């Protein structure tokens, strides 16, 4: 059995590695190859291009790198057509993978798209393209298969991997002890994003927000997990630029989960980190800024009332969202301090987040593997 895969960025690499591991239980001699990252390679995946080659941040970045990305995609298509696999699985990266899946499916290769694009939020018309491209869609969220069913697209709900990994009741006291933080002081985690573009747009705002909170609460502590040296440098530059070296800020290399568990409140850039924060049962404030052109386009395409996954999954404004010009230091600081002051609201939020966690906890890798095997006729 030969299975080709394409995973973009770290999140896709992680998802695909879990799926490969689960599939090897049933297909021990299967070969996996295509575009992937180090976690996939640790499961025996042969990577023809690294997953980082597909990492883009917004429409402007896509346009700037269009020729490079097209070259990779066309090269991969030729290689797979010359030596067809039994199955192709595109993991996320819909703008890259759906085109590839459609071409491969037209040539007789079975295709799966793993992680539904956010058709419930924007560009709902993509469901027509997905119908042409994929024999099966694997969905991480429970409301998605119904949308596909209405459009005649086979889809399966497999749950979310983070819900399987994260504990239902995180131990904040133990984490504070581990990080040598006092139990009785307010702690705010600042997560400005994992990409340079995100951090560069939010770092100054987050530093200024921290300044306001610190003026109101002298004992407060801030934890800032940053995933790369370049994002750490960007945040350090924002601290110097805003003359905020006196702020009680601890910069961390990675360890975002530890920072979130230890925190009372999390100020977080929109994205997967918002779901992580919800699964760790922490009150949050969501912020996001993007390039003007990207924002102008997105405003005309987005149809969902919320951008934060906790609000989408909860079907209500469980946590506040501040986008683009609305994400001012004053507004963010006020929203963070609301959570610090209202214990009852925090308790109610934890109950809602626990319900979401239980819904998403489905042993996703095994469920995804069974769906793949069923399509292959090997269940």
Secondary structure as the mmCIF struct_conf table of DSSP 4:
data_model
#
loop_
_struct_conf.conf_type_id
_struct_conf.id
_struct_conf.beg_label_comp_id
_struct_conf.beg_label_asym_id
_struct_conf.beg_label_seq_id
_struct_conf.end_label_comp_id
_struct_conf.end_label_asym_id
_struct_conf.end_label_seq_id
STRN STRN1 UNK A 2 UNK A 7
HELX_RH_AL_P HELX_RH_AL_P1 UNK A 9 UNK A 26
TURN_TY1_P TURN_TY1_P1 UNK A 28 UNK A 29
STRN STRN2 UNK A 31 UNK A 36
HELX_RH_AL_P HELX_RH_AL_P2 UNK A 38 UNK A 41
TURN_TY1_P TURN_TY1_P2 UNK A 42 UNK A 44
STRN STRN3 UNK A 46 UNK A 50
HELX_RH_3T_P HELX_RH_3T_P1 UNK A 51 UNK A 54
HELX_RH_AL_P HELX_RH_AL_P3 UNK A 58 UNK A 64
TURN_TY1_P TURN_TY1_P3 UNK A 65 UNK A 65
HELX_RH_AL_P HELX_RH_AL_P4 UNK A 66 UNK A 82
TURN_TY1_P TURN_TY1_P4 UNK A 83 UNK A 83
BEND BEND1 UNK A 86 UNK A 86
STRN STRN4 UNK A 87 UNK A 91
BEND BEND2 UNK A 92 UNK A 92
HELX_RH_AL_P HELX_RH_AL_P5 UNK A 94 UNK A 106
TURN_TY1_P TURN_TY1_P5 UNK A 107 UNK A 108
STRN STRN5 UNK A 110 UNK A 114
BEND BEND3 UNK A 115 UNK A 115
TURN_TY1_P TURN_TY1_P6 UNK A 119 UNK A 121
STRN STRN6 UNK A 122 UNK A 122
TURN_TY1_P TURN_TY1_P7 UNK A 124 UNK A 125
HELX_RH_AL_P HELX_RH_AL_P6 UNK A 126 UNK A 133
BEND BEND4 UNK A 135 UNK A 135
STRN STRN7 UNK A 136 UNK A 139
BEND BEND5 UNK A 140 UNK A 141
TURN_TY1_P TURN_TY1_P8 UNK A 142 UNK A 143
HELX_RH_AL_P HELX_RH_AL_P7 UNK A 144 UNK A 150
TURN_TY1_P TURN_TY1_P9 UNK A 151 UNK A 152
STRN STRN8 UNK A 155 UNK A 157
HELX_RH_AL_P HELX_RH_AL_P8 UNK A 161 UNK A 165
BEND BEND6 UNK A 166 UNK A 166
BEND BEND7 UNK A 168 UNK A 169
HELX_RH_AL_P HELX_RH_AL_P9 UNK A 172 UNK A 178
TURN_TY1_P TURN_TY1_P10 UNK A 179 UNK A 180
TURN_TY1_P TURN_TY1_P11 UNK A 183 UNK A 184
BEND BEND8 UNK A 185 UNK A 185
STRN STRN9 UNK A 187 UNK A 191
BEND BEND9 UNK A 194 UNK A 195
HELX_RH_AL_P HELX_RH_AL_P10 UNK A 196 UNK A 216
TURN_TY1_P TURN_TY1_P12 UNK A 218 UNK A 219
STRN STRN10 UNK A 221 UNK A 226
BEND BEND10 UNK A 227 UNK A 228
HELX_RH_AL_P HELX_RH_AL_P11 UNK A 229 UNK A 241
TURN_TY1_P TURN_TY1_P13 UNK A 242 UNK A 243
TURN_TY1_P TURN_TY1_P14 UNK A 245 UNK A 246
BEND BEND11 UNK A 247 UNK A 247
STRN STRN11 UNK A 249 UNK A 253
BEND BEND12 UNK A 254 UNK A 254
HELX_RH_AL_P HELX_RH_AL_P12 UNK A 256 UNK A 262
BEND BEND13 UNK A 264 UNK A 264
STRN STRN12 UNK A 265 UNK A 269
BEND BEND14 UNK A 270 UNK A 271
HELX_RH_AL_P HELX_RH_AL_P13 UNK A 272 UNK A 279
TURN_TY1_P TURN_TY1_P15 UNK A 280 UNK A 281
STRN STRN13 UNK A 283 UNK A 288
HELX_RH_AL_P HELX_RH_AL_P14 UNK A 292 UNK A 301
STRN STRN14 UNK A 302 UNK A 302
BEND BEND15 UNK A 304 UNK A 305
BEND BEND16 UNK A 308 UNK A 308
HELX_RH_AL_P HELX_RH_AL_P15 UNK A 309 UNK A 314
TURN_TY1_P TURN_TY1_P16 UNK A 315 UNK A 315
BEND BEND17 UNK A 316 UNK A 316
BEND BEND18 UNK A 319 UNK A 319
STRN STRN15 UNK A 321 UNK A 323
HELX_RH_3T_P HELX_RH_3T_P2 UNK A 324 UNK A 326
HELX_RH_AL_P HELX_RH_AL_P16 UNK A 329 UNK A 341
HELX_RH_AL_P HELX_RH_AL_P17 UNK A 343 UNK A 360
BEND BEND19 UNK A 362 UNK A 362
HELX_RH_AL_P HELX_RH_AL_P18 UNK A 364 UNK A 376
TURN_TY1_P TURN_TY1_P17 UNK A 377 UNK A 377
#
